[in-house]
Amino acid sequence: MKKLIVFFTALSCSIGFGQTNLLDDSTWSIGTGSVAGFPKYGTDAESVRSLGLDPFGDQSVLWRCITEGTGGSSGGWFSDAFTIDHTKTYRLTVWMKKLNSPDGSEVFGTYIYDSSGNHTAIASNGSTSSNPIFNGGDAIQSLNTWYLFVSYIHHSGYSGAMDQGKVYDVNGNIVSNIDDFKSSSNSVSAKHRAYYWQGFNSVDELILFKPTVYEVNGQEPSIQELLNGPNGNSDSQSPTTPTLSSTGQSETTIDLSWSGATDNVGVTGYKMYKDNILETTLGNVSSYQVVGLSASTTYQFKIRALDAAGNESGDSNIVSVTTDPSSGSGGNSGSGSVWSEDNAVASYTGSVAVGRSSVPSGYKMAVEGKIRTREVRVDQDNWPDYVFRDDYELPSLEEIQKHITEKGHLPNIPSATEVEEMGVELGEMNKLLLEKIEELTLYILELKKENDAFKIRLEELESKEQPK
């Protein structure tokens, strides 16, 4: 019976996909602990494989993370290392659902190594991460409901936005954004990680199913195919091919635009390729600026249109563009300049990278190194005087204690993992720290009131005991 289940699982996952999953989950069989390719995380009793309904309503072997109620590692896996090419992009996925309560964290992540086993994952802030986590919890919206977690290990030369990771419900709706990472030029292998963390309730479970790793090269199954499972895709018609053109360039940037793509249902996005390597995946837009390029260098670009079912168009026409030559001074060197000057004030309209080659999405400057200055002023629109308003809901100390026990940090304060991965926004953190100081002041004032009341009561009792 076990052999039949394993055979059916492997067969159902290979039909219709033009590329082989780098993770072989055909080794999954009913039992506990580790299986070939998937070393357990936690104790044997916390990793249980049994038959159950998968996201498509079929009977499959599921990996159940059953916490022993002691917190910490509570079941799941750190896969065996698989070989990667740092010049290529990889997409990692896994299905997850929670049972009984939302407590504990569903964790989805990776490890990326060089040939000596050193960590080489690059986070969105440009730093090397020894604990690259795509999602650290709270993405699952409803209990007993399957969600597909999707994220990426981008190639080492990737300079686009590190925000392509998503969590989908079974209907294909995006319910959460999660992080991406990229490899370094010396990265040679990676791992797939999915596990339950800080489970303190012994009746809670996290269920895992169908982990995948695919190279992103046009042969991987689409997101919609993963959502549809082995029963097929109702929309198989691809969008028409877009027409790509260049609209300008500077020493380090190239501006591209496109038109002409249509679809029987609707175009939902585009994949941009630079020198035949995926540069970025975009929404339904019609232009894009490629940044972080070298001066006097020729690049070739093409684009594909996407629809909601994950179908892709054919390649567009190839556009070859050469960046402007270096001016040697950073400004006033022809039409590619982004500098301007007004009343002795020089202005720069682009993003600035210092000591690095790219700026994360949403930021205007990124510095790899230390900054020394006499003063930093951060604008704030919502300073926490609201704590002293009558309508402010001050949490009870019991609520604070419960949150610390469950989460390991104060409410509204980022966790150590979040700070390690994302850094700290100075203005927001100062606001949050002041919020906690003002809350602490209210707790102290309340304790003083209680203490004064105890003193009065004690004096009354003592006066009654005095001899008359």
Disulfide bonds with the S-S distance in Angstrom:
none
